[in-house]
Amino acid sequence: MWCWRKMLQIPWTAFRTNLSILEELKLDKKPRLSKICLRKILEFFGHIACKPGDNLQKLIITERMEGKRSRGRNPMRWTDQVRTTLNMNVAKAVRVAKNRTRWQNIVREGLFP
């Protein structure tokens, strides 16, 4: 946001909301970068979930890999984003993603109008 303020030559002492600056730049109607990234994550998840059989990517996504985890706090995983966005566990999301038209509706119209 500071770079747009600099481009518009707005001093840091001026009280302007971020929304007013976005409206001035006509950027308030465009989708946010975080929503675009989340849509791409869900599209890729659907792509992997629709693959037939148990390939390596699907095993990693459904967390059926064997091994020992490292010490400390668990890092934020890619599947955690899918789980929190869809409000369902990964196994159910894989079942839903098998139906391509339903999955596309969830990703495009359902979550991001």
C-alpha positions as CSV (number, residue, x, y, z in Angstrom):
1,M,0.0,0.0,0.0
2,W,2.9,2.4,0.7
3,C,4.1,2.1,-2.9
4,W,0.7,3.3,-4.2
5,R,0.7,6.2,-1.7
6,K,4.1,7.1,-3.0
7,M,2.9,7.0,-6.6
8,L,0.0,9.2,-5.8
9,Q,2.3,11.5,-3.8
10,I,0.2,11.3,-0.7
11,P,2.2,12.3,2.4
12,W,2.4,9.9,5.3
13,T,0.7,12.5,7.5
14,A,-2.4,12.6,5.4
15,F,-5.3,10.6,6.8
16,R,-6.5,8.5,3.9
17,T,-7.9,5.0,4.2
18,N,-6.6,2.2,2.1
19,L,-10.0,1.7,0.5
20,S,-10.0,5.3,-0.7
21,I,-6.6,4.9,-2.3
22,L,-7.7,1.7,-4.0
23,E,-10.8,3.5,-5.3
24,E,-8.7,6.3,-6.7
25,L,-6.5,3.7,-8.5
26,K,-9.6,1.8,-9.6
27,L,-8.3,-1.3,-8.0
28,D,-11.1,-2.0,-5.5
29,K,-13.1,-4.3,-7.9
30,K,-10.2,-6.6,-8.8
31,P,-9.7,-9.8,-6.9
32,R,-7.1,-9.9,-4.2
33,L,-3.9,-11.8,-4.7
34,S,-4.6,-14.1,-1.7
35,K,-7.9,-15.2,-3.3
36,I,-6.2,-15.8,-6.6
37,C,-3.6,-17.9,-4.9
38,L,-6.2,-19.8,-3.0
39,R,-8.2,-20.5,-6.2
40,K,-5.0,-21.9,-7.8
41,I,-4.3,-24.1,-4.8
42,L,-7.8,-25.6,-5.0
43,E,-7.6,-26.0,-8.7
44,F,-4.4,-27.9,-8.4
45,F,-5.8,-30.0,-5.5
46,G,-8.7,-31.0,-7.8
47,H,-6.3,-31.9,-10.6
48,I,-4.4,-34.2,-8.3
49,A,-7.4,-35.7,-6.6
50,C,-9.0,-36.7,-10.0
51,K,-6.0,-38.8,-11.1
52,P,-6.7,-42.5,-11.1
53,G,-5.0,-44.9,-8.7
54,D,-2.7,-44.2,-5.8
55,N,0.1,-42.1,-7.3
56,L,2.7,-40.3,-5.2
57,Q,1.0,-36.9,-5.3
58,K,-2.3,-38.3,-4.0
59,L,-0.5,-40.2,-1.3
60,I,1.2,-37.1,-0.1
61,I,-2.0,-35.1,-0.2
62,T,-4.0,-37.6,1.8
63,E,-1.2,-37.9,4.3
64,R,-0.6,-41.6,4.0
65,M,3.1,-41.4,3.8
66,E,5.1,-43.3,6.4
67,G,8.0,-41.7,8.3
68,K,8.9,-39.8,11.4
69,R,8.1,-36.1,11.7
70,S,10.6,-33.6,12.9
71,R,10.5,-32.0,16.4
72,G,8.7,-28.8,17.2
73,R,5.6,-27.2,16.0
74,N,4.0,-28.6,12.8
75,P,4.4,-26.2,10.0
76,M,1.4,-24.8,8.1
77,R,0.9,-27.3,5.3
78,W,-0.7,-27.0,1.9
79,T,-3.5,-29.4,2.9
80,D,-4.2,-27.2,6.0
81,Q,-5.2,-24.4,3.6
82,V,-7.5,-26.7,1.7
83,R,-9.0,-28.1,4.9
84,T,-9.8,-24.6,6.4
85,T,-11.1,-23.1,3.1
86,L,-13.5,-26.0,2.4
87,N,-14.4,-26.8,6.0
88,M,-14.0,-30.5,5.3
89,N,-11.3,-33.0,5.8
90,V,-9.0,-33.9,2.9
91,A,-10.5,-37.4,2.3
92,K,-13.9,-35.9,1.8
93,A,-12.5,-33.1,-0.4
94,V,-10.9,-35.8,-2.6
95,R,-14.3,-37.5,-3.0
96,V,-15.9,-34.3,-3.9
97,A,-13.2,-33.4,-6.4
98,K,-13.8,-36.7,-8.3
99,N,-16.9,-35.0,-9.7
100,R,-15.2,-32.4,-11.9
101,T,-18.3,-30.2,-12.6
102,R,-19.2,-30.0,-8.9
103,W,-15.6,-29.2,-8.0
104,Q,-15.3,-26.5,-10.6
105,N,-18.6,-25.0,-9.3
106,I,-17.2,-25.1,-5.7
107,V,-13.9,-23.4,-6.7
108,R,-15.3,-20.8,-9.1
109,E,-18.8,-19.8,-8.2
110,G,-19.2,-21.2,-4.7
111,L,-16.2,-19.8,-2.9
112,F,-15.3,-16.8,-5.1
113,P,-18.4,-15.1,-6.5
